[in-house]
């Protein structure tokens, strides 16, 4: 077993210990069904700060906050699946999913008070940004929009903010100046989310762990659809807008054909490469972080 795998297991175990302190068998049962996911924020933290007495606790706090945000997201989106299995809200109801998310947040913030105040402030600010991004996302879901700046603004808050706190916090643990890692986290988080949005239109359900093309059906104007809209004639643009939150299989097949005909995936990749380049430039020379970041961006799922 390599060191990263061993550390990730320790982080998962620490999360279990934190949840056991809540003294609720129901919480532990639901949390076990939620699982840990890929723990990519912890992988970044470990690449920046390989050793520190509070390293495991910091990673556990970040992962619990990420899980809390996903639990709340699934309620907002009325999601049926998460990580290739039934979502917590689908299995136990929205109320339990929301309260489980609140417990994850509360316990994470309790443990966060034991860390350096500058790190605690970073993480708390990121959760504010994350929540602000969710509000923007819900508001944007009313109608299909074609504003790339608005799209980036939403994912910078909703997706990149916790990456920023993870990376800048890890830098502080290591005694490094956090600004470069703040810049890295923001750009990496944006690139990673755009990649997720691209995979939504290129990968099957079996790979994604959720139905393909789910973003558009749930009311998200993601970059692939925005770029496609720019390539269509007015009648086709109207047809794409009609699919928003109302796409049947025939409509999704049409969308897939249009993505291929207008070479949208390579255009999306250009944006991913731009933000990935900005991220890697910010921490140039930090070989271990460059390696981890590159492997995560170049993932297939």
C-alpha positions as CSV (number, residue, x, y, z in Angstrom):
1,X,0.0,0.0,0.0
2,X,1.5,3.4,-1.0
3,X,1.6,6.3,1.4
4,X,-1.2,8.3,-0.1
5,X,-3.6,5.3,0.1
6,X,-2.6,4.7,3.7
7,X,-3.2,8.4,4.5
8,X,-6.6,8.4,2.8
9,X,-7.6,5.4,4.9
10,X,-6.5,7.3,8.1
11,X,-8.6,10.3,7.0
12,X,-11.6,8.1,6.4
13,X,-11.1,6.5,9.8
14,X,-10.8,9.9,11.5
15,X,-14.1,10.9,9.9
16,X,-15.7,7.8,11.4
17,X,-14.3,8.7,14.8
18,X,-15.7,12.2,14.5
19,X,-19.1,10.9,13.6
20,X,-19.1,8.3,16.4
21,X,-18.7,11.3,18.8
22,X,-22.2,12.5,17.6
23,X,-23.6,9.4,19.4
24,X,-26.2,8.5,16.8
25,X,-26.4,5.1,15.2
26,X,-28.7,6.5,12.5
27,X,-26.1,9.2,11.6
28,X,-23.4,6.5,11.3
29,X,-25.6,4.3,9.2
30,X,-26.5,7.0,6.7
31,X,-22.9,8.3,6.6
32,X,-21.7,4.8,5.8
33,X,-24.1,4.6,2.8
34,X,-22.9,8.0,1.6
35,X,-19.3,6.8,1.4
36,X,-16.1,8.9,1.0
37,X,-15.9,9.6,-2.7
38,X,-12.5,10.2,-4.4
39,X,-11.2,12.5,-1.6
40,X,-9.5,14.7,-4.2
41,X,-9.1,17.7,-1.9
42,X,-7.3,15.5,0.6
43,X,-5.0,14.3,-2.2
44,X,-4.1,17.9,-3.0
45,X,-3.6,18.7,0.7
46,X,-1.3,15.7,1.1
47,X,0.7,16.8,-1.9
48,X,1.2,20.3,-0.4
49,X,1.7,19.3,3.2
50,X,2.9,15.7,3.6
51,X,3.5,15.9,7.3
52,X,1.9,17.8,10.2
53,X,0.4,16.7,13.5
54,X,-3.0,18.1,12.5
55,X,-2.9,17.0,8.9
56,X,-5.3,14.1,9.2
57,X,-7.8,16.3,11.2
58,X,-7.6,19.1,8.6
59,X,-8.3,16.7,5.7
60,X,-11.2,15.1,7.6
61,X,-12.7,18.5,8.2
62,X,-12.5,19.4,4.5
63,X,-14.0,16.0,3.4
64,X,-16.9,16.4,5.9
65,X,-17.6,19.9,4.6
66,X,-17.6,18.5,1.0
67,X,-19.9,15.7,2.0
68,X,-22.3,18.2,3.7
69,X,-22.4,20.3,0.6
70,X,-23.2,17.3,-1.6
71,X,-26.0,16.2,0.7
72,X,-27.6,19.6,0.5
73,X,-27.0,19.7,-3.3
74,X,-28.8,16.4,-3.8
75,X,-31.9,17.7,-2.0
76,X,-31.9,20.9,-4.0
77,X,-31.5,18.9,-7.3
78,X,-33.9,16.2,-6.2
79,X,-31.1,13.8,-7.1
80,X,-31.9,10.1,-7.2
81,X,-28.3,8.8,-7.2
82,X,-24.9,9.7,-5.8
83,X,-21.7,7.8,-6.4
84,X,-23.5,5.1,-8.5
85,X,-26.0,4.3,-5.7
86,X,-29.2,5.7,-4.3
87,X,-28.7,9.1,-2.8
88,X,-29.3,9.7,0.9
89,X,-32.3,12.0,0.2
90,X,-33.8,9.4,-2.1
91,X,-33.4,6.6,0.5
92,X,-34.1,8.4,3.8
93,X,-36.0,11.5,2.6
94,X,-35.0,15.2,2.3
95,X,-35.3,16.0,6.0
96,X,-32.8,13.4,7.0
97,X,-30.4,14.3,4.2
98,X,-30.5,18.0,5.2
99,X,-30.0,17.2,8.9
100,X,-27.1,14.8,8.1
101,X,-25.5,17.6,6.1
102,X,-26.0,19.9,9.1
103,X,-24.3,17.4,11.4
104,X,-21.4,17.1,9.0
105,X,-21.0,20.9,8.9
106,X,-21.4,21.3,12.7
107,X,-18.9,18.6,13.6
108,X,-16.4,19.8,11.0
109,X,-16.6,23.4,12.3
110,X,-16.2,22.1,15.9
111,X,-13.0,20.3,14.9
112,X,-11.9,23.3,12.8
113,X,-11.8,25.5,16.0
114,X,-8.8,23.3,17.1
115,X,-6.8,24.4,14.1
116,X,-4.9,27.7,13.5
117,X,-7.4,30.6,13.4
118,X,-6.2,31.7,9.9
119,X,-7.0,28.2,8.5
120,X,-10.4,28.3,10.3
121,X,-11.2,31.6,8.7
122,X,-10.2,30.4,5.3
123,X,-12.4,27.3,5.5
124,X,-15.4,29.3,7.0
125,X,-15.1,31.9,4.2
126,X,-15.1,29.1,1.6
127,X,-18.3,27.6,3.0
128,X,-19.9,31.1,2.7
129,X,-18.7,31.3,-0.9
130,X,-19.9,27.8,-1.6
131,X,-23.4,28.6,-0.2
132,X,-23.4,31.9,-2.2
133,X,-22.6,29.9,-5.3
134,X,-25.4,27.5,-4.7
135,X,-27.9,30.4,-4.4
136,X,-26.5,31.8,-7.7
137,X,-26.9,28.3,-9.3
138,X,-30.5,28.0,-8.1
139,X,-31.3,31.4,-9.5
140,X,-29.6,30.7,-12.8
141,X,-31.6,27.5,-13.2
142,X,-34.8,29.4,-13.9
143,X,-33.9,29.8,-17.6
144,X,-31.1,28.8,-19.9
145,X,-28.4,31.4,-20.0
146,X,-25.4,31.8,-22.4
147,X,-23.2,34.0,-20.3
148,X,-19.7,32.3,-19.8
149,X,-18.7,35.0,-17.3
150,X,-21.8,34.1,-15.2
151,X,-21.0,30.4,-15.5
152,X,-17.4,30.9,-14.3
153,X,-18.6,33.1,-11.4
154,X,-21.0,30.4,-10.2
155,X,-18.5,27.5,-10.4
156,X,-15.7,29.7,-8.8
157,X,-17.9,30.0,-5.8
158,X,-19.7,26.7,-5.8
159,X,-16.8,24.4,-6.8
160,X,-13.5,26.2,-6.5
161,X,-13.9,27.8,-3.1
162,X,-13.3,24.7,-1.0
163,X,-10.3,23.8,-3.3
164,X,-8.9,27.3,-2.4
165,X,-9.4,26.7,1.3
166,X,-7.9,23.2,1.1
167,X,-4.8,24.3,-0.8
168,X,-4.1,27.6,1.0
169,X,-4.8,25.9,4.4
170,X,-2.3,23.1,3.5
171,X,0.2,25.8,2.6
172,X,-0.3,27.4,6.0
173,X,0.2,24.1,7.8
174,X,3.5,23.7,5.9
175,X,4.7,27.2,6.7
176,X,4.4,28.3,3.1
177,X,3.0,31.6,1.8
178,X,-0.6,30.8,0.8
179,X,-1.2,33.2,-2.1
180,X,0.3,30.9,-4.8
181,X,-1.8,28.0,-3.5
182,X,-4.9,30.2,-3.3
183,X,-4.4,31.0,-7.0
184,X,-3.7,27.3,-7.8
185,X,-6.9,26.2,-5.9
186,X,-9.1,28.7,-7.7
187,X,-7.9,27.8,-11.2
188,X,-7.7,24.1,-10.5
189,X,-11.2,24.1,-9.1
190,X,-12.6,25.8,-12.1
191,X,-10.8,23.5,-14.5
192,X,-12.0,20.4,-12.5
193,X,-15.6,21.5,-12.6
194,X,-15.5,22.3,-16.3
195,X,-14.1,18.8,-16.8
196,X,-17.0,17.4,-14.8
197,X,-19.4,19.3,-17.0
198,X,-17.7,17.9,-20.1
199,X,-17.9,14.4,-18.8
200,X,-21.6,14.8,-18.3
201,X,-22.0,14.9,-22.1
202,X,-19.3,12.4,-23.1
203,X,-19.5,9.5,-20.6
204,X,-22.2,6.9,-20.0
205,X,-24.2,6.5,-16.8
206,X,-22.0,3.5,-15.8
207,X,-18.9,5.8,-15.7
208,X,-20.5,8.9,-14.2
209,X,-22.5,7.1,-11.4
210,X,-25.5,9.2,-12.5
211,X,-27.5,9.6,-15.7
212,X,-25.7,11.2,-18.5
213,X,-26.8,14.7,-19.7
214,X,-28.3,15.2,-16.2
215,X,-26.9,18.8,-15.9
216,X,-29.2,20.3,-18.5
217,X,-32.2,18.3,-17.3
218,X,-31.6,19.7,-13.8
219,X,-31.4,23.2,-15.0
220,X,-27.7,23.9,-15.3
221,X,-26.4,26.1,-18.1
222,X,-22.9,24.5,-18.3
223,X,-20.1,25.4,-20.6
224,X,-20.7,22.7,-23.2
225,X,-24.3,23.9,-23.8
226,X,-23.2,27.6,-23.8
227,X,-20.6,26.9,-26.4
228,X,-23.0,24.8,-28.5
229,X,-25.6,27.6,-28.4
230,X,-23.1,29.9,-29.9
231,X,-22.6,27.6,-32.9
232,X,-26.3,27.1,-33.7
233,X,-28.5,29.0,-36.0
234,X,-31.6,30.8,-34.5
235,X,-34.0,27.9,-35.1
236,X,-31.6,25.4,-33.5
237,X,-30.9,27.8,-30.6
238,X,-34.7,27.8,-29.9
239,X,-34.7,24.0,-30.1
240,X,-31.8,23.8,-27.5
241,X,-33.6,26.3,-25.2
242,X,-36.7,24.1,-25.4
243,X,-34.7,21.2,-24.1
244,X,-33.7,23.0,-21.0
245,X,-35.1,21.1,-17.9
246,X,-37.5,19.4,-20.4
247,X,-35.4,17.0,-22.4
248,X,-36.7,13.6,-23.4
249,X,-34.6,10.8,-25.0
250,X,-35.2,12.2,-28.5
251,X,-34.1,15.7,-27.5
252,X,-30.9,14.3,-25.7
253,X,-30.0,12.3,-28.8
254,X,-30.3,15.6,-30.8
255,X,-28.1,17.4,-28.3
256,X,-25.5,14.6,-28.5
257,X,-25.5,14.8,-32.3
258,X,-25.1,18.6,-32.2
259,X,-22.2,18.3,-29.7
260,X,-20.4,16.0,-32.1
261,X,-21.2,18.0,-35.3
262,X,-19.9,21.2,-33.9
263,X,-16.9,19.7,-32.1
264,X,-17.8,21.1,-28.7
265,X,-15.7,18.7,-26.6
266,X,-12.4,20.1,-28.1
267,X,-13.6,23.7,-27.5
268,X,-14.4,22.9,-23.9
269,X,-11.0,21.3,-23.5
270,X,-9.4,24.5,-24.5
271,X,-11.0,26.2,-21.5
272,X,-10.0,23.4,-19.2
273,X,-6.4,23.6,-20.4
274,X,-6.4,27.4,-19.9
275,X,-7.4,27.2,-16.3
276,X,-5.2,24.1,-15.6
277,X,-2.2,26.0,-17.1
278,X,-2.9,29.0,-14.8
279,X,-3.1,26.6,-11.8
280,X,0.1,24.9,-12.6
281,X,2.0,28.1,-13.4
282,X,1.1,29.4,-9.9
283,X,2.9,26.5,-8.2
284,X,5.6,25.9,-10.8
285,X,8.4,23.8,-9.3
286,X,6.2,22.0,-6.7
287,X,6.6,18.6,-8.4
288,X,4.4,16.5,-6.2
289,X,1.4,18.9,-6.5
290,X,1.9,19.3,-10.2
291,X,1.8,15.5,-10.6
292,X,-1.4,15.1,-8.5
293,X,-3.1,18.0,-10.2
294,X,-2.3,16.8,-13.7
295,X,-3.6,13.2,-13.0
296,X,-6.9,14.6,-11.6
297,X,-7.5,17.0,-14.6
298,X,-6.6,14.3,-17.1
299,X,-9.0,11.8,-15.6
300,X,-11.6,10.0,-17.7
301,X,-14.1,9.9,-14.8
